[in-house]
Amino acid sequence: MDIMNLLPEDRFAQVDDLLAFISIYDDDNRTHAFLQLLEDNAEDIRGKVCVELGTGIGLLSEKLAQLGARKVYAVEVNPFLFQIAQKRLSRYKNVELIQADARDFVPPEPVHTLVHEFYGQLLYDEELYILDQLPWKPAVVLPDGGKLAAGLMDIEEFDDPVVNADFMQQLSGVLVSGLFDEEDVPLDFDVVEFRYGKPFPLKMRKDISVYQGNLLYFGLKVMHQGKEICQAGICSNWSYVWTWRAGNIFEIEFVSGARAPEVLFQWID
Ligand SMILES: C[S@@+](CC[C@H](N)C(=O)[O-])C[C@H]1O[C@@H](n2cnc3c(N)ncnc32)[C@H](O)[C@@H]1O
């Protein structure tokens, strides 16, 4: 979806965000996986003070209320999503919806459980970094981890007359999401892991010399307590990210960006 008319910059950014969220809620596997995660951890919700950072249209905060949270602070920065969430959540007396940037929100009481869905296609390229900078500490974070995993295959397997080896070589050093609509592509090895409370390595190198294949791809795994909740391809909200293999060692770095970390990628050898 593209906005076709000229709008003031602020209005464009807000509406663009709003439209981006349509695809999130098209992904029933993602929604189901997160609601299930909350049900599986109901003992950390019932009777507890909970926060959802980035509540979107309020589905997860509604679930927190239904699971018997004593209080839910639902924080959303986008004014349109905030208004939609307001309609959904106003019937729950124990839910307080706050229009704020998660980075500025300081809960007025100790928080037991923090819920979020801040995962980028490349794990740390959206709002996950906010969790590492919170001035307050919840006892439990749902979900508490994630992985950027990867694999290699031969582009010839796709038998695509246009996006073939010649085409991909032009994209050397470029990471492209959603280039192929593959759903069942194995993620063979981990590149980097996020675990709430542990330092996240902002720069890492990976040696892939033991793997065969001329096409390198990355895929997100959402994890909790070491167990997979959702992954790229299965939850369509996250697509695989593809690039031509131009070496045996690559480096990925997350550097600070205007809204979220930007990704640097290069082949070292
Ligand atoms: C991927 S959506 C998840 C929505 C909801 N948690 C869910 O899982 O259905 C991320 C949400 O976080 C919001 N968001 C992003 N950055 C934020 C920030 N800095 N402060 C508050 N909300 C933010 C977005 O507007 C969006 O609604």
Ligand as a Chemical Component Dictionary entry (heavy atoms), coordinates in Angstrom:
data_LIG
# 
_chem_comp.id                   LIG 
_chem_comp.type                 NON-POLYMER 
_chem_comp.pdbx_formal_charge   0 
_chem_comp.three_letter_code    LIG 
# 
loop_
_chem_comp_atom.comp_id 
_chem_comp_atom.atom_id 
_chem_comp_atom.alt_atom_id 
_chem_comp_atom.type_symbol 
_chem_comp_atom.charge 
_chem_comp_atom.model_Cartn_x 
_chem_comp_atom.model_Cartn_y 
_chem_comp_atom.model_Cartn_z 
_chem_comp_atom.pdbx_ordinal 
LIG C1  C1  C 0  4.345  -4.563 15.728 1  
LIG S1  S1  S 1  3.162  -3.511 16.445 2  
LIG C2  C2  C 0  2.550  -4.523 17.746 3  
LIG C3  C3  C 0  1.201  -4.111 18.255 4  
LIG C4  C4  C 0  0.683  -4.961 19.407 5  
LIG N1  N1  N 0  1.635  -5.028 20.487 6  
LIG C5  C5  C 0  0.378  -6.354 18.923 7  
LIG O1  O1  O 0  1.250  -7.227 19.051 8  
LIG O2  O2  O -1 -0.708 -6.565 18.385 9  
LIG C6  C6  C 0  4.198  -2.359 17.296 10 
LIG C7  C7  C 0  3.431  -1.207 17.904 11 
LIG O3  O3  O 0  4.342  -0.423 18.654 12 
LIG C8  C8  C 0  4.069  0.938  18.415 13 
LIG N2  N2  N 0  5.305  1.659  18.688 14 
LIG C9  C9  C 0  6.416  1.670  17.946 15 
LIG N3  N3  N 0  7.356  2.430  18.527 16 
LIG C10 C10 C 0  6.803  2.902  19.659 17 
LIG C11 C11 C 0  7.266  3.756  20.678 18 
LIG N4  N4  N 0  8.512  4.269  20.652 19 
LIG N5  N5  N 0  6.441  4.047  21.692 20 
LIG C12 C12 C 0  5.180  3.537  21.749 21 
LIG N6  N6  N 0  4.681  2.746  20.785 22 
LIG C13 C13 C 0  5.489  2.414  19.765 23 
LIG C14 C14 C 0  3.641  0.992  16.989 24 
LIG O4  O4  O 0  2.904  2.170  16.691 25 
LIG C15 C15 C 0  2.807  -0.285 16.900 26 
LIG O5  O5  O 0  1.474  -0.048 17.258 27 
# 
loop_
_chem_comp_bond.comp_id 
_chem_comp_bond.atom_id_1 
_chem_comp_bond.atom_id_2 
_chem_comp_bond.value_order 
_chem_comp_bond.pdbx_ordinal 
LIG C1  S1  SING 1  
LIG S1  C2  SING 2  
LIG S1  C6  SING 3  
LIG C2  C3  SING 4  
LIG C3  C4  SING 5  
LIG C4  N1  SING 6  
LIG C4  C5  SING 7  
LIG C5  O1  DOUB 8  
LIG C5  O2  SING 9  
LIG C6  C7  SING 10 
LIG C7  O3  SING 11 
LIG C7  C15 SING 12 
LIG O3  C8  SING 13 
LIG C8  N2  SING 14 
LIG C8  C14 SING 15 
LIG N2  C9  SING 16 
LIG N2  C13 SING 17 
LIG C9  N3  DOUB 18 
LIG N3  C10 SING 19 
LIG C10 C11 SING 20 
LIG C10 C13 DOUB 21 
LIG C11 N4  SING 22 
LIG C11 N5  DOUB 23 
LIG N5  C12 SING 24 
LIG C12 N6  DOUB 25 
LIG N6  C13 SING 26 
LIG C14 O4  SING 27 
LIG C14 C15 SING 28 
LIG C15 O5  SING 29 
# 
